[in-house]
């Protein structure tokens, strides 16, 4: 039986499109997690980070999990390959996920975040808005939701410039101009490279 014949109502393509989009995103995330699981920055890459960051910022960077360091270094490399040299942007590329050091995540917790964000987005946001002392079972959602603010605080404490701190704080926001053209432009750049990087 042909469900799309002229005698049958047209089926909405949206569920199929959603499934394809979700499957593509899930495969992308699985690849990202697999690469992060085994990724270890080389000494050459760490020297590149040292050439961008101050000593206190580098100390923060080294507290990140090796996979997160590799992800940030990959963004730095891609930015430099495309001619980006703004020091505040490069530092933000390396430190944008540093807030995750507060509660380091396991791979399965990262997978849980992706699945919940796709299937239960409101609940995932609500679970992530928890501000208690110990997040308990909410940990992955709290980290996903709060790490940008935590990272900005850590960067500010390490003496990062205000622009770098702002980029870290805003790196997960849905882009909306803040009326600061340079910051808005650099934020759009950071988000684009972050979204494309494993």
C-alpha positions in Angstrom: 0.0 0.0 0.0 1.4 3.4 -1.0 1.0 5.7 2.0 1.7 8.7 -0.2 -0.9 8.1 -2.9 -3.3 10.9 -3.8 -6.1 9.2 -1.8 -4.1 9.3 1.5 -3.2 12.3 3.6 0.3 13.5 3.1 2.6 12.4 6.0 4.6 15.1 7.6 8.3 14.8 6.7 9.3 16.4 10.1 9.7 13.2 12.1 12.0 11.8 9.4 14.0 15.0 9.3 14.2 15.1 13.1 15.4 11.4 13.2 18.0 12.1 10.5 19.2 15.3 12.3 19.3 13.5 15.7 21.1 10.5 14.1 23.7 12.8 12.5 24.2 14.7 15.8 24.4 11.4 17.8 27.0 10.0 15.4 29.0 13.3 15.5 28.9 13.2 19.3 29.9 9.5 19.5 32.9 10.3 17.2 33.7 13.3 19.4 33.6 11.2 22.6 35.6 8.4 21.0 38.3 10.8 19.9 38.3 12.6 23.3 38.6 9.3 25.1 42.0 8.6 23.4 43.2 12.1 22.7 46.3 13.3 24.5 48.0 16.6 23.6 51.6 16.3 22.5 54.3 18.4 24.0 54.4 20.5 20.8 50.7 21.3 21.2 51.2 22.2 24.8 54.0 24.6 23.8 51.5 26.2 21.4 49.1 26.7 24.3 51.9 28.2 26.4 52.6 30.7 23.6 49.0 32.0 23.9 48.2 31.7 27.6 49.7 33.4 30.6 51.3 31.2 33.3 48.1 31.3 35.5 45.9 30.6 32.5 48.1 27.7 31.5 47.8 26.3 35.0 44.0 26.3 34.5 44.3 24.7 31.1 46.4 21.9 32.6 43.6 21.1 35.1 41.3 20.1 32.2 40.9 16.5 31.2 43.3 15.5 28.3 40.4 15.0 25.9 39.1 18.5 26.6 42.7 19.9 26.2 42.9 18.2 22.8 39.5 19.6 21.8 40.6 23.1 22.7 44.0 22.7 21.0 42.2 21.5 17.8 40.1 24.7 17.8 43.2 26.8 18.3 44.9 25.1 15.4 41.9 25.5 13.1 41.6 29.2 14.0 45.3 29.8 13.4 45.0 28.0 10.1 42.2 30.3 9.1 44.3 33.4 10.0 42.7 34.3 13.3 45.3 35.8 15.6 43.3 37.9 18.2 44.9 37.0 21.5 41.6 37.2 23.5 39.9 34.9 21.0 42.8 32.4 21.0 42.9 32.3 24.8 39.1 31.8 24.9 39.4 29.0 22.5 41.8 27.2 24.8 39.8 28.0 28.0 36.2 27.9 26.9 35.5 24.6 28.7 37.7 25.1 31.7 34.6 25.4 34.0 34.2 21.6 33.6 37.1 21.1 36.0 34.7 21.8 38.9 33.0 18.5 38.3 34.9 16.4 35.7 32.6 14.2 33.5 32.8 10.6 32.5 32.1 9.6 28.9 28.8 8.1 29.8 27.7 11.3 31.4 28.5 13.2 28.2 26.4 10.8 26.2 23.6 11.2 28.7 23.7 15.0 28.2 23.4 14.7 24.5 20.5 12.2 24.7 18.6 14.2 27.3 19.1 17.5 25.3 17.6 15.8 22.2 14.7 14.0 23.8 14.0 15.9 27.1 15.3 19.5 26.4 13.2 21.2 29.0 13.9 18.7 31.8 17.6 18.8 30.9 17.7 22.6 31.3 15.7 22.4 34.5 18.0 19.8 36.0 21.0 21.9 34.9 19.7 25.0 36.7 20.4 23.4 40.1 22.6 25.7 42.3 23.1 23.5 45.4 26.4 22.5 46.9 26.5 19.0 45.4 24.6 18.3 42.2 24.3 14.5 42.8 22.6 12.7 40.0 22.1 16.1 38.2 25.9 16.5 37.8 26.1 16.1 34.0 23.2 18.5 33.4 24.6 21.1 35.9 28.0 21.0 34.3 26.5 21.3 30.8 24.5 24.3 31.9 26.8 26.1 34.3 30.4 25.4 33.0 30.6 28.6 30.9 29.9 30.8 33.9 32.3 28.8 36.1 34.9 29.0 33.4 34.5 32.7 33.2 35.0 33.0 37.0 38.1 30.9 36.9 39.6 32.9 34.0 38.9 36.2 35.7 40.6 34.8 38.9 43.6 33.9 36.7 43.8 37.5 35.4 42.4 36.9 31.9 41.4 40.1 30.1 37.7 41.1 30.2 37.2 40.2 26.6 38.4 36.6 27.1 36.3 36.2 30.2 33.2 37.5 28.3 33.8 35.0 25.4 34.1 32.1 27.8 31.0 33.2 29.6 28.9 33.5 26.4 30.3 30.6 24.4 27.2 28.4 24.8 24.6 31.2 24.5 22.4 31.2 21.5 24.0 34.1 19.7 22.4 37.5 20.3 24.3 40.7 19.7 25.4 42.3 23.0 26.0 45.7 21.4 29.8 45.2 21.5 30.8 44.6 17.9 34.3 43.2 18.5 33.1 40.8 21.2 30.0 39.8 19.2 32.2 39.1 16.1 34.7 37.1 18.1 32.0 35.1 19.9 30.4 34.1 16.6 33.9 32.9 15.4 34.5 30.9 18.6 31.1 29.3 18.4 31.5 28.4 14.8 34.9 26.7 15.4 33.7 25.0 18.6 30.7 23.5 16.7 32.8 22.2 13.9 35.6 20.7 16.1 35.5 17.2 17.5 
